Amino acid sequence: MRKKPATVSRLDRWLARKLIASREGVPVAFVLWNGEEIRGGGAAPLARVRFADRRALRGLALHPELAFGDAYAAGRIEVEGDLVRLLGALFAAPERRDLLGRLAARRWRQPRPNTTRRAHANIQRHYDLGNDFYRLWLDEGMAYTCAYFPSPGISLEEAQLAKFEHVCRKLRLRPGERVVEAGCGWGSLALYMAECHGARVTACNISREQVDFAREQARRRGLAGRVHFVHDDYRELRGRYDAFASVGMLEHVGRAHHAELGRVIDRCLEPAGRGLLHSIGRVKALPMNEWVQQRIFPGSYSPTLSEMAALLEPFGFAVLDVENLRLHYARTLEHWLERFEKQALRVEQRFDRAFVRTWRLYLAGAIASFRASSFELFQVLFARAGYADVPWTREHLSAAPRSAGPDR
């Protein structure tokens, strides 16, 4: 016999109204487990949020970040309407600080320091989900960082190659130069530097699956003699290099270890060396969303621009150029979510339905965050103080590409 839905109490209705009112100006409707709909204001709702039970509603009131994500993943919260638009409106709306808002306000949750052992465990929880999983929805080169769109309509593959070229031009790579990359993912940038700019690259990563994949790609493309992929932590990097690159790793370093990374860069860069940090960032120092921290990216922290500069300044590095690619990351994520949705059934067969919903929410929330400027994407170019070989203009970033290859 089918169980009747629980009755809705006056407290339930009060909580629903308070939650809707806590985000001013966001037209949303809550549909409770008995079918009753509660709206805020007179505007047509942007979306309807359905609650399967009282626990989902009260969890959202008491612990909103973690409870919403977990209830959505479990199917106890459903969103009828455009999930990205709803999340974007919520992120952009001012948050009211009445009693309920203060009770549910985010606490500063600085993650535990990313020691070498903890960093390995954190990476395994995200990046070692399997190359086959990421191959379903990333581009052909398996680049899992913000792409660069000279034109918004180009393909994801074209935009990732444009990002590689953008990075190489900023570093002004020359044939035969030695490059070190900290946190190389599946190796696509390192391979591009060697193949298209004639560089000799050492790239490190603590994900065994990613390093194995990168080494195989280097072998297949005849670049094994020019690109050395190292399965190790960035703190163990040694040697002297003409250029340093970190694209999408700083978020996993943690603020407590910024000085360690600064020392590594100082130790590795030649006196005339250049470096580039590419990282998700914030305009104000804030903890990561608790659900993202616990379910997606454990140990992560997105720094402010001043924190990135503070990483470099104690070692005598000067910032040469800063670029914010926030909207490029939103566009990248739109491509990823579209591809992910096309493969959702295969992902569910490999994992389960809750996993699919977790990653759908993560990707949709990331799009909304970058659109709403909750997150930024900073590229910071730097060199030692007094570095003189600085171009007068940025013309070199938009000039036609030179011929590729090590013999240029």
Secondary structure, 3 states (H helix, E strand, C coil): CCCCCCCCCHHHHHHHHHHHHCECCCCEEEECCCCCEEECCCCCCCEEEEECCHHHHHHHHHCHHHHHHHHHHHCCEEEEECHHHHHHHHHHCCECCCHHHHHHCCCCCCCCCCCHHHHHHHHHHHHHHCHHHHHCCCCCCCCCCCCCCCCCCCCHHHHHHHHHHHHHHHHCCCCCCEEEEECCCCCHHHHHHHHHHCCEEEEEECCHHHHHHHHHHHHHCCCCCCEEEEECCHHHCCCCEEEEEEECCHHHHCHHHHHHHHHHHHHHEEEEEEEEEEEEEECCCCCCCHHHHHHHCCCCCCCEHHHHHHHHHHHCEEEEEEEECHHHHHHHHHHHHHHHHHCHHHHHHHCCHHHHHHHHHHHHHHHHHHHCCCCEEEEEEEEECCCCCCCCCCHHHCCCCCCCCCCC
